[in-house]
Amino acid sequence: MLTAVSTTLLCLLSFCSLCQAAEKLRFEILQSSPHDNQVFTQGLVVDGDNLIESSGHYGQSFVRVYESKTGKVIRQQALPAKIFAEGITLFEHNLYLLSWRESEAFVLDPISLKTKKIFRYQGEGWGITHNGESLFTSDGSHIITEREPSDFSATRRIPVVHAKQGKIDRINELEYAKEHIWANRWKTNFIYAINPNTGEVKGELDLSELVPALYLNSQKHVLNGIAYAPALDAFWVTGKNWPIRYLIKVSL
């Protein structure tokens, strides 16, 4: 009887934790800059004064490094035609790049952008980030997977849950900042701030006003790409084939 009561109380406490409404986050546009509208943005990450971006599509995928202030391309590397590039992150002097349906994660040299190693994994690859110790990946479901950087093995599955909406699927591009995982939700204008320990959505950011007018009703050229710039305490955000990128300040 005591065991049953204890179990019930634990379940109620867990449920109440998820009942905490996600905060509706506000943002301020600090800067807007041109963005190459030929880039089908899949991943975006800050490296000092530069941005690193992965672009998708079979036969067209590439990784590009460019100056965040000017947009000047520093270097670019095409990927094999069989690869549809997805998310990218910079961890301990290595770039980790996911492929969509090929179940291959590429480890690239951040200077030359040449492939150093390839890991295999199960399922699709969408977004990737890290917290300084572990990698986190998304696969288009409501699950974020924590991984070991040395061999890309899965160590934990984190269901993403919103207090009012329940499971949040189509988790896409990821970024780790302010002790949260920030995630684009594919085909929406929302970015969610997620507690990496519980999967609970703590904040939601509606960026509808940033969508270019010509893409307001597009299901293809959607918001995608979020990169935290620590020196500015701000995020770069853009979208697939968008002609503009924004630097925004977000409070959480």
BALOBA-1460 file (C-alpha; in Angstrom, 3 decimals):
// residues 252
<rec num="1" residu="m" x="0.000" y="0.000" z="0.000"/>
<rec num="2" residu="l" x="2.807" y="2.388" z="0.902"/>
<rec num="3" residu="t" x="4.573" y="1.539" z="-2.323"/>
<rec num="4" residu="a" x="1.446" y="2.309" z="-4.362"/>
<rec num="5" residu="v" x="0.952" y="5.633" z="-2.573"/>
<rec num="6" residu="s" x="4.585" y="6.590" z="-3.049"/>
<rec num="7" residu="t" x="4.391" y="5.737" z="-6.753"/>
<rec num="8" residu="t" x="1.226" y="7.802" z="-7.143"/>
<rec num="9" residu="l" x="2.802" y="10.804" z="-5.427"/>
<rec num="10" residu="l" x="5.874" y="10.574" z="-7.658"/>
<rec num="11" residu="c" x="3.679" y="10.481" z="-10.751"/>
<rec num="12" residu="l" x="1.703" y="13.514" z="-9.560"/>
<rec num="13" residu="l" x="4.877" y="15.449" z="-8.840"/>
<rec num="14" residu="s" x="6.200" y="14.603" z="-12.301"/>
<rec num="15" residu="f" x="2.907" y="15.645" z="-13.888"/>
<rec num="16" residu="c" x="2.835" y="18.937" z="-11.971"/>
<rec num="17" residu="s" x="6.332" y="19.702" z="-13.157"/>
<rec num="18" residu="l" x="5.147" y="19.438" z="-16.762"/>
<rec num="19" residu="c" x="2.138" y="21.628" z="-15.950"/>
<rec num="20" residu="q" x="4.320" y="24.710" z="-15.606"/>
<rec num="21" residu="a" x="3.373" y="26.825" z="-18.593"/>
<rec num="22" residu="a" x="6.142" y="27.595" z="-21.065"/>
<rec num="23" residu="e" x="7.144" y="31.246" z="-20.998"/>
<rec num="24" residu="k" x="6.375" y="33.241" z="-24.137"/>
<rec num="25" residu="l" x="9.737" y="34.767" z="-24.925"/>
<rec num="26" residu="r" x="10.320" y="38.211" z="-26.347"/>
<rec num="27" residu="f" x="13.100" y="39.262" z="-28.676"/>
<rec num="28" residu="e" x="14.798" y="42.403" z="-29.939"/>
<rec num="29" residu="i" x="16.352" y="42.683" z="-33.386"/>
<rec num="30" residu="l" x="19.916" y="43.936" z="-32.991"/>
<rec num="31" residu="q" x="20.965" y="43.591" z="-36.603"/>
<rec num="32" residu="s" x="19.774" y="42.378" z="-39.990"/>
<rec num="33" residu="s" x="22.213" y="41.289" z="-42.680"/>
<rec num="34" residu="p" x="22.032" y="39.827" z="-46.196"/>
<rec num="35" residu="h" x="21.925" y="36.046" z="-46.395"/>
<rec num="36" residu="d" x="22.719" y="34.045" z="-49.520"/>
<rec num="37" residu="n" x="19.318" y="32.857" z="-50.760"/>
<rec num="38" residu="q" x="20.974" y="29.964" z="-52.565"/>
<rec num="39" residu="v" x="21.710" y="28.331" z="-49.189"/>
<rec num="40" residu="f" x="19.093" y="25.799" z="-48.084"/>
<rec num="41" residu="t" x="19.966" y="26.272" z="-44.432"/>
<rec num="42" residu="q" x="20.150" y="23.078" z="-42.389"/>
<rec num="43" residu="g" x="22.562" y="23.992" z="-39.599"/>
<rec num="44" residu="l" x="24.107" y="27.201" z="-38.316"/>
<rec num="45" residu="v" x="26.849" y="27.695" z="-35.730"/>
<rec num="46" residu="v" x="29.052" y="30.554" z="-34.515"/>
<rec num="47" residu="d" x="32.842" y="30.249" z="-34.541"/>
<rec num="48" residu="g" x="34.298" y="33.477" z="-33.171"/>
<rec num="49" residu="d" x="33.596" y="36.202" z="-35.738"/>
<rec num="50" residu="n" x="32.499" y="33.659" z="-38.330"/>
<rec num="51" residu="l" x="29.386" y="31.649" z="-39.059"/>
<rec num="52" residu="i" x="29.455" y="28.060" z="-40.245"/>
<rec num="53" residu="e" x="26.436" y="26.923" z="-42.234"/>
<rec num="54" residu="s" x="25.381" y="23.638" z="-43.796"/>
<rec num="55" residu="s" x="23.174" y="23.582" z="-46.880"/>
<rec num="56" residu="g" x="21.047" y="20.626" z="-47.983"/>
<rec num="57" residu="h" x="19.677" y="18.811" z="-51.075"/>
<rec num="58" residu="y" x="21.139" y="15.787" z="-52.815"/>
<rec num="59" residu="g" x="23.921" y="16.665" z="-55.205"/>
<rec num="60" residu="q" x="24.045" y="20.213" z="-53.818"/>
<rec num="61" residu="s" x="24.980" y="19.875" z="-50.141"/>
<rec num="62" residu="f" x="27.923" y="21.843" z="-48.786"/>
<rec num="63" residu="v" x="29.438" y="23.442" z="-45.695"/>
<rec num="64" residu="r" x="30.391" y="27.097" z="-45.775"/>
<rec num="65" residu="v" x="32.367" y="29.369" z="-43.443"/>
<rec num="66" residu="y" x="31.791" y="33.102" z="-43.755"/>
<rec num="67" residu="e" x="32.267" y="36.352" z="-41.859"/>
<rec num="68" residu="s" x="29.256" y="37.143" z="-39.687"/>
<rec num="69" residu="k" x="29.675" y="40.894" z="-40.171"/>
<rec num="70" residu="t" x="30.098" y="41.014" z="-43.946"/>
<rec num="71" residu="g" x="28.872" y="37.657" z="-45.251"/>
<rec num="72" residu="k" x="32.177" y="37.218" z="-47.112"/>
<rec num="73" residu="v" x="32.782" y="33.531" z="-47.829"/>
<rec num="74" residu="i" x="36.063" y="32.300" z="-46.351"/>
<rec num="75" residu="r" x="35.865" y="28.680" z="-47.492"/>
<rec num="76" residu="q" x="33.346" y="26.158" z="-48.747"/>
<rec num="77" residu="q" x="33.365" y="22.385" z="-49.127"/>
<rec num="78" residu="a" x="30.989" y="20.341" z="-51.261"/>
<rec num="79" residu="l" x="29.715" y="17.054" z="-49.856"/>
<rec num="80" residu="p" x="29.227" y="13.744" z="-51.702"/>
<rec num="81" residu="a" x="26.225" y="13.783" z="-54.054"/>
<rec num="82" residu="k" x="24.600" y="10.931" z="-52.121"/>
<rec num="83" residu="i" x="24.472" y="13.053" z="-48.951"/>
<rec num="84" residu="f" x="21.661" y="15.392" z="-47.930"/>
<rec num="85" residu="a" x="23.386" y="17.581" z="-45.337"/>
<rec num="86" residu="e" x="21.566" y="18.405" z="-42.125"/>
<rec num="87" residu="g" x="22.578" y="20.007" z="-38.807"/>
<rec num="88" residu="i" x="26.118" y="20.957" z="-37.836"/>
<rec num="89" residu="t" x="27.933" y="21.814" z="-34.597"/>
<rec num="90" residu="l" x="31.474" y="22.728" z="-33.545"/>
<rec num="91" residu="f" x="32.787" y="20.666" z="-30.638"/>
<rec num="92" residu="e" x="36.394" y="20.494" z="-29.406"/>
<rec num="93" residu="h" x="37.959" y="21.605" z="-32.694"/>
<rec num="94" residu="n" x="35.801" y="19.281" z="-34.780"/>
<rec num="95" residu="l" x="32.726" y="19.928" z="-36.868"/>
<rec num="96" residu="y" x="30.041" y="17.259" z="-36.514"/>
<rec num="97" residu="l" x="27.697" y="17.173" z="-39.519"/>
<rec num="98" residu="l" x="24.597" y="14.987" z="-39.840"/>
<rec num="99" residu="s" x="23.140" y="13.488" z="-42.997"/>
<rec num="100" residu="w" x="19.382" y="13.125" z="-43.414"/>
<rec num="101" residu="r" x="18.637" y="9.521" z="-44.432"/>
<rec num="102" residu="e" x="22.127" y="8.152" z="-44.971"/>
<rec num="103" residu="s" x="22.766" y="7.371" z="-41.269"/>
<rec num="104" residu="e" x="26.219" y="8.940" z="-41.443"/>
<rec num="105" residu="a" x="27.689" y="11.624" z="-39.212"/>
<rec num="106" residu="f" x="30.748" y="13.366" z="-40.642"/>
<rec num="107" residu="v" x="33.549" y="14.716" z="-38.482"/>
<rec num="108" residu="l" x="35.160" y="17.582" z="-40.394"/>
<rec num="109" residu="d" x="38.284" y="19.621" z="-39.852"/>
<rec num="110" residu="p" x="37.019" y="23.174" z="-39.115"/>
<rec num="111" residu="i" x="39.905" y="24.746" z="-41.043"/>
<rec num="112" residu="s" x="39.995" y="22.703" z="-44.246"/>
<rec num="113" residu="l" x="36.432" y="21.305" z="-43.981"/>
<rec num="114" residu="k" x="37.825" y="17.945" z="-45.083"/>
<rec num="115" residu="t" x="36.328" y="14.768" z="-43.656"/>
<rec num="116" residu="k" x="38.349" y="13.227" z="-40.806"/>
<rec num="117" residu="k" x="35.989" y="10.473" z="-39.719"/>
<rec num="118" residu="i" x="32.498" y="9.087" z="-40.351"/>
<rec num="119" residu="f" x="30.200" y="7.601" z="-37.694"/>
<rec num="120" residu="r" x="27.157" y="5.438" z="-38.348"/>
<rec num="121" residu="y" x="23.872" y="5.858" z="-36.468"/>
<rec num="122" residu="q" x="20.305" y="4.610" z="-36.667"/>
<rec num="123" residu="g" x="17.392" y="6.686" z="-37.940"/>
<rec num="124" residu="e" x="17.332" y="10.085" z="-39.593"/>
<rec num="125" residu="g" x="19.580" y="13.018" z="-38.799"/>
<rec num="126" residu="w" x="18.111" y="16.520" z="-38.419"/>
<rec num="127" residu="g" x="19.765" y="18.802" z="-35.865"/>
<rec num="128" residu="i" x="22.843" y="18.612" z="-33.647"/>
<rec num="129" residu="t" x="24.404" y="20.629" z="-30.806"/>
<rec num="130" residu="h" x="26.466" y="20.072" z="-27.642"/>
<rec num="131" residu="n" x="26.750" y="21.266" z="-24.039"/>
<rec num="132" residu="g" x="30.534" y="21.029" z="-23.820"/>
<rec num="133" residu="e" x="30.407" y="17.379" z="-22.797"/>
<rec num="134" residu="s" x="27.758" y="15.526" z="-24.796"/>
<rec num="135" residu="l" x="26.272" y="15.836" z="-28.248"/>
<rec num="136" residu="f" x="22.510" y="16.162" z="-28.721"/>
<rec num="137" residu="t" x="20.743" y="15.200" z="-31.956"/>
<rec num="138" residu="s" x="17.200" y="15.338" z="-33.325"/>
<rec num="139" residu="d" x="15.573" y="13.051" z="-35.884"/>
<rec num="140" residu="g" x="12.302" y="14.809" z="-36.720"/>
<rec num="141" residu="s" x="10.357" y="13.148" z="-33.898"/>
<rec num="142" residu="h" x="9.722" y="14.502" z="-30.375"/>
<rec num="143" residu="i" x="12.901" y="12.798" z="-29.132"/>
<rec num="144" residu="i" x="16.304" y="14.423" z="-28.619"/>
<rec num="145" residu="t" x="19.148" y="11.904" z="-28.267"/>
<rec num="146" residu="e" x="22.201" y="12.530" z="-26.122"/>
<rec num="147" residu="r" x="25.364" y="11.021" z="-27.625"/>
<rec num="148" residu="e" x="28.960" y="10.246" z="-26.742"/>
<rec num="149" residu="p" x="31.248" y="12.420" z="-28.940"/>
<rec num="150" residu="s" x="34.008" y="9.814" z="-29.193"/>
<rec num="151" residu="d" x="31.904" y="7.176" z="-30.977"/>
<rec num="152" residu="f" x="28.498" y="8.844" z="-31.518"/>
<rec num="153" residu="s" x="26.744" y="6.187" z="-29.429"/>
<rec num="154" residu="a" x="23.370" y="7.076" z="-27.932"/>
<rec num="155" residu="t" x="23.409" y="7.414" z="-24.147"/>
<rec num="156" residu="r" x="19.989" y="8.931" z="-23.377"/>
<rec num="157" residu="r" x="16.665" y="9.735" z="-25.036"/>
<rec num="158" residu="i" x="14.918" y="12.974" z="-24.049"/>
<rec num="159" residu="p" x="11.199" y="13.302" z="-24.928"/>
<rec num="160" residu="v" x="10.302" y="16.959" z="-25.611"/>
<rec num="161" residu="v" x="7.029" y="17.866" z="-23.895"/>
<rec num="162" residu="h" x="5.038" y="21.112" z="-23.770"/>
<rec num="163" residu="a" x="2.725" y="21.675" z="-20.803"/>
<rec num="164" residu="k" x="-0.228" y="22.636" z="-23.007"/>
<rec num="165" residu="q" x="0.561" y="21.011" z="-26.346"/>
<rec num="166" residu="g" x="1.967" y="17.684" z="-25.165"/>
<rec num="167" residu="k" x="4.700" y="16.072" z="-27.252"/>
<rec num="168" residu="i" x="6.487" y="18.467" z="-29.600"/>
<rec num="169" residu="d" x="7.462" y="16.595" z="-32.752"/>
<rec num="170" residu="r" x="9.388" y="17.747" z="-35.852"/>
<rec num="171" residu="i" x="12.243" y="18.908" z="-33.630"/>
<rec num="172" residu="n" x="14.823" y="20.170" z="-36.101"/>
<rec num="173" residu="e" x="17.872" y="22.485" z="-35.895"/>
<rec num="174" residu="l" x="19.412" y="22.606" z="-32.405"/>
<rec num="175" residu="e" x="21.561" y="25.015" z="-30.409"/>
<rec num="176" residu="y" x="22.741" y="24.874" z="-26.796"/>
<rec num="177" residu="a" x="22.781" y="28.177" z="-24.898"/>
<rec num="178" residu="k" x="21.803" y="29.540" z="-21.500"/>
<rec num="179" residu="e" x="21.686" y="25.986" z="-20.094"/>
<rec num="180" residu="h" x="18.899" y="25.047" z="-22.513"/>
<rec num="181" residu="i" x="18.599" y="23.300" z="-25.851"/>
<rec num="182" residu="w" x="17.024" y="25.670" z="-28.358"/>
<rec num="183" residu="a" x="15.186" y="23.953" z="-31.198"/>
<rec num="184" residu="n" x="13.491" y="24.967" z="-34.417"/>
<rec num="185" residu="r" x="10.252" y="23.095" z="-35.048"/>
<rec num="186" residu="w" x="10.081" y="22.279" z="-38.742"/>
<rec num="187" residu="k" x="7.396" y="24.057" z="-40.777"/>
<rec num="188" residu="t" x="6.646" y="26.474" z="-37.956"/>
<rec num="189" residu="n" x="7.951" y="29.897" z="-36.966"/>
<rec num="190" residu="f" x="8.648" y="28.737" z="-33.423"/>
<rec num="191" residu="i" x="11.855" y="28.075" z="-31.541"/>
<rec num="192" residu="y" x="11.582" y="26.254" z="-28.209"/>
<rec num="193" residu="a" x="13.886" y="26.502" z="-25.187"/>
<rec num="194" residu="i" x="14.075" y="22.996" z="-23.710"/>
<rec num="195" residu="n" x="15.339" y="21.794" z="-20.350"/>
<rec num="196" residu="p" x="18.022" y="19.238" z="-21.346"/>
<rec num="197" residu="n" x="17.489" y="17.209" z="-18.167"/>
<rec num="198" residu="t" x="13.709" y="16.767" z="-18.353"/>
<rec num="199" residu="g" x="12.764" y="17.617" z="-21.954"/>
<rec num="200" residu="e" x="10.275" y="20.166" z="-20.662"/>
<rec num="201" residu="v" x="9.687" y="23.188" z="-22.902"/>
<rec num="202" residu="k" x="10.507" y="26.187" z="-20.722"/>
<rec num="203" residu="g" x="10.092" y="28.922" z="-23.304"/>
<rec num="204" residu="e" x="8.660" y="29.466" z="-26.770"/>
<rec num="205" residu="l" x="9.768" y="32.086" z="-29.245"/>
<rec num="206" residu="d" x="7.476" y="33.127" z="-32.095"/>
<rec num="207" residu="l" x="9.522" y="34.595" z="-34.962"/>
<rec num="208" residu="s" x="6.668" y="34.946" z="-37.446"/>
<rec num="209" residu="e" x="7.396" y="38.623" z="-38.010"/>
<rec num="210" residu="l" x="10.863" y="37.783" z="-39.354"/>
<rec num="211" residu="v" x="9.615" y="35.608" z="-42.234"/>
<rec num="212" residu="p" x="10.258" y="37.309" z="-45.607"/>
<rec num="213" residu="a" x="7.028" y="38.385" z="-47.324"/>
<rec num="214" residu="l" x="7.596" y="36.126" z="-50.345"/>
<rec num="215" residu="y" x="7.782" y="33.061" z="-48.048"/>
<rec num="216" residu="l" x="4.836" y="33.754" z="-45.747"/>
<rec num="217" residu="n" x="2.879" y="30.753" z="-47.034"/>
<rec num="218" residu="s" x="5.791" y="28.544" z="-48.020"/>
<rec num="219" residu="q" x="6.134" y="25.007" z="-46.658"/>
<rec num="220" residu="k" x="9.683" y="24.747" z="-47.981"/>
<rec num="221" residu="h" x="11.453" y="28.042" z="-47.287"/>
<rec num="222" residu="v" x="10.824" y="27.967" z="-43.563"/>
<rec num="223" residu="l" x="12.529" y="29.361" z="-40.504"/>
<rec num="224" residu="n" x="15.606" y="27.235" z="-39.822"/>
<rec num="225" residu="g" x="18.986" y="27.979" z="-38.329"/>
<rec num="226" residu="i" x="19.814" y="29.231" z="-34.854"/>
<rec num="227" residu="a" x="23.336" y="30.013" z="-33.623"/>
<rec num="228" residu="y" x="24.287" y="31.565" z="-30.293"/>
<rec num="229" residu="a" x="27.027" y="34.216" z="-30.258"/>
<rec num="230" residu="p" x="28.389" y="34.245" z="-26.665"/>
<rec num="231" residu="a" x="30.347" y="37.477" z="-27.105"/>
<rec num="232" residu="l" x="27.121" y="39.274" z="-28.041"/>
<rec num="233" residu="d" x="24.757" y="37.216" z="-25.876"/>
<rec num="234" residu="a" x="22.507" y="37.019" z="-28.916"/>
<rec num="235" residu="f" x="21.331" y="34.550" z="-31.553"/>
<rec num="236" residu="w" x="21.755" y="34.547" z="-35.311"/>
<rec num="237" residu="v" x="18.616" y="33.181" z="-36.983"/>
<rec num="238" residu="t" x="17.599" y="32.694" z="-40.609"/>
<rec num="239" residu="g" x="15.648" y="30.337" z="-42.860"/>
<rec num="240" residu="k" x="15.938" y="28.058" z="-45.864"/>
<rec num="241" residu="n" x="16.838" y="30.206" z="-48.898"/>
<rec num="242" residu="w" x="16.082" y="33.366" z="-46.965"/>
<rec num="243" residu="p" x="17.696" y="36.549" z="-48.317"/>
<rec num="244" residu="i" x="18.212" y="37.856" z="-44.780"/>
<rec num="245" residu="r" x="19.540" y="36.776" z="-41.411"/>
<rec num="246" residu="y" x="18.922" y="38.411" z="-38.065"/>
<rec num="247" residu="l" x="20.855" y="38.891" z="-34.853"/>
<rec num="248" residu="i" x="18.330" y="38.881" z="-32.027"/>
<rec num="249" residu="k" x="18.481" y="39.336" z="-28.274"/>
<rec num="250" residu="v" x="16.313" y="36.896" z="-26.321"/>
<rec num="251" residu="s" x="15.715" y="36.846" z="-22.592"/>
<rec num="252" residu="l" x="15.022" y="33.601" z="-20.707"/>
